[in-house]
Amino acid sequence: MTHWWEYFRDGRPDQQFISVLHATADFLASDPEIRVLTFDDVVDSRILLS
């Protein structure tokens, strides 16, 4: 979880932080063993967790 102010430290975009988040998202999206879930899916029991 991140907060909006982490993206704009001192009123300017924190490009290094944003780049790390993009790299993390690319990794998660490219790994077939990782599945991203929404909180709604878990709450509504549409996803079984083990």
C-alpha positions as CSV (number, residue, x, y, z in Angstrom):
1,M,0.0,0.0,0.0
2,T,1.2,3.5,-0.8
3,H,-0.2,6.9,-0.2
4,W,-0.5,9.7,-2.7
5,W,2.0,11.9,-0.8
6,E,4.7,9.3,-1.4
7,Y,4.5,9.9,-5.1
8,F,5.0,13.7,-4.7
9,R,7.6,14.3,-2.0
10,D,8.2,18.0,-1.6
11,G,5.5,18.8,-4.2
12,R,7.5,17.1,-7.0
13,P,7.0,13.6,-8.5
14,D,9.4,11.1,-6.8
15,Q,10.6,9.5,-10.1
16,Q,12.8,6.9,-8.3
17,F,9.9,5.8,-6.1
18,I,7.5,5.7,-9.1
19,S,10.0,3.6,-11.1
20,V,10.3,1.1,-8.4
21,L,6.5,0.7,-8.2
22,H,6.4,0.2,-12.0
23,A,9.1,-2.4,-11.9
24,T,7.3,-4.2,-9.1
25,A,4.0,-4.2,-11.1
26,D,5.8,-5.5,-14.2
27,F,7.3,-8.3,-12.1
28,L,3.9,-9.3,-10.6
29,A,2.2,-9.1,-14.0
30,S,4.8,-11.3,-15.7
31,D,5.0,-14.1,-13.1
32,P,2.4,-16.8,-13.9
33,E,2.6,-18.1,-10.3
34,I,1.3,-14.8,-8.9
35,R,-2.3,-13.9,-8.9
36,V,-3.5,-10.4,-7.9
37,L,-6.8,-10.4,-6.1
38,T,-9.2,-7.6,-5.1
39,F,-10.5,-7.2,-1.6
40,D,-14.0,-7.6,-3.0
41,D,-13.2,-11.0,-4.4
42,V,-12.0,-12.2,-1.1
43,V,-14.9,-10.7,0.9
44,D,-17.5,-12.1,-1.5
45,S,-15.7,-15.5,-1.3
46,R,-15.2,-15.6,-5.1
47,I,-11.6,-16.7,-4.4
48,L,-10.6,-19.6,-2.2
49,L,-7.6,-19.0,-0.1
50,S,-5.5,-21.8,1.3
